[in-house]
Amino acid sequence: MNITYTISANEYHKAIALHQKSRHIWMLGIYIVLALIIISVSTDFSNMREVITHALAVFFSVSFYMLFVRIMAVYRANSTYAKSAVLQNEMTVRISGKGVQFHKKNNKATLPWSVFSAYKCNEHFCILYTNPRHFNIISLKDLSSKEQEELLEYMKKYLR
């Protein structure tokens, strides 16, 4: 099965968001718990004005953290996309029982299925992981439903 596609900067950002989705939720949860612990230890609960002030401080610090993380994710994705010569070009991926072959501009790298550790899919992308920080993105926008099912069958068969 051959898949030929290009990824735009917006699509790349959405794929990175899919990759980092669970990580951000955990980090946000940890940040909120730490903020609440610090506030509960340092607040005099007999003074209502102090309680309200600290509650507002927690709200704005969590809001700033969420905004900062989102802005930094967009900046890093756009920076990586702009600097990469591979992401901006058309790619052809050949998927078979032997593995995945990436036909890039000057390189034809074949990776056997044993190299990949996991995958994530949604309606737009499939992400094949070789380790937690290194992955390949396969765009599903140009595939028919039959080809998408075939790709998912390969992944279910050869990956966890």
Sequence and secondary structure as in RCSB ss.txt:
>XXXX:A:sequence
MNITYTISANEYHKAIALHQKSRHIWMLGIYIVLALIIISVSTDFSNMREVITHALAVFFSVSFYMLFVRIMAVY
RANSTYAKSAVLQNEMTVRISGKGVQFHKKNNKATLPWSVFSAYKCNEHFCILYTNPRHFNIISLKDLSSKEQEE
LLEYMKKYLR
>XXXX:A:secstr
 EEEE   HHHHHHHHHHHHHHHHHHHHHHHHHHHHHHHHHH  TT HHHHHHHHHHHHHHHHHHHHHHHHHHHH
HHHHHHHH TTTTS EEEEE SSEEEEE SS EEEEEGGG  EEEE SSEEEEEEETTEEEEEE TT  HHHHHH
HHHHHHHH  
